Amino acid sequence: MTTPVVSIAHHSGFGHTAVLAEAVRAGAADTGAEMHLSLGVFTGAAAQTNVDEGPDAVHQAGIATAEHLGRRVARTAEVFLRGRSAVAA
């Protein structure tokens, strides 16, 4: 079986979403997935941060949630990959 590949497309006007996208990447990478971060629109993880505060103000709970999302995305990709391998066998 090959390693799951997960791409995260995001857009970050003020830097907050970039912090969360990096946390999703870190969470998914923890599972051994190959990760790609790129400019896009939406990460699927939300955090309530004032836009007049910098990216350093993103709450740790939001970062932890994004890391959890990354792990779930990578594990789901692995399940799909295993299923595809099983069907091909």
C-alpha positions, 0 to 999 in steps of 0.5 A, spaced: 500 500 500 502 506 498 502 512 503 495 517 502 497 524 499 493 529 502 492 536 499 490 542 503 487 548 499 486 555 503 486 562 502 488 567 508 487 574 508 489 576 515 494 570 516 489 566 521 487 561 516 494 559 514 495 558 521 489 553 521 491 550 515 498 549 517 495 545 523 491 541 519 497 539 515 501 537 522 495 533 524 495 529 517 503 528 517 502 525 524 499 519 521 504 519 516 501 522 510 504 526 504 502 533 505 501 539 500 499 546 502 496 550 497 493 557 496 485 555 495 479 558 499 477 554 505 480 549 510 473 546 513 476 548 520 474 554 523 476 559 529 473 565 532 479 570 532 478 577 531 481 579 524 484 586 527 489 581 531 495 577 528 495 570 526 499 569 533 492 570 536 489 564 533 486 560 539 490 554 541 483 550 541 482 552 534 489 549 532 488 543 536 481 542 532 485 543 525 490 538 527 484 533 529 481 535 522 488 533 519 488 526 522 481 525 520 482 527 513 489 523 512 486 516 516 480 517 511 484 517 505 488 511 508 481 507 508 479 509 501 486 507 499 486 501 502 479 499 499 481 501 492 487 496 493 483 491 496 478 492 490 484 491 485 487 485 488 
